[in-house]
């Protein structure tokens, strides 16, 4: 409890080569309430934030670069765990700035299912681009 209440903390568990994050929703008299399920006996590791704003900016910029044209807009689905972490770190405005370098709309979610596992702390989205009109050839 002391670790969870003193610093922004998430817990992670290893499944194969992947680490899955489980964030703390609340701390009650019975213990921690996590934002996603864990199995009884599962070994959880305390994890620290690893550059939420910076990795978000890099990921969004990479998706936009893949369009090959300027972005017309973004449709984003942001896990509420990321929102809460940014709020606790005092970086909410920076996170929104990293997520929205173009007009954007979307929702906060509780993560997503992938391969039968609830994956949290994700930002999933679609970047829309408008193809550029080709310039007419000279003499046409």
Buried (B, 14 or more C-beta within 10 A) or exposed (E): EEEBEEEBBBBBBEEEEEEBBBBBBEEEEEEBEBBBEEEEEEEBEEBEBEEBBEEBBEBBEEBBEEBEEEBEBBEBBBBBBBBBBBEBBEBBEBBBEBBBBBEBEBEEBEBEEEEEBBBBBBBBBEBBBEEEEEEEEEEE
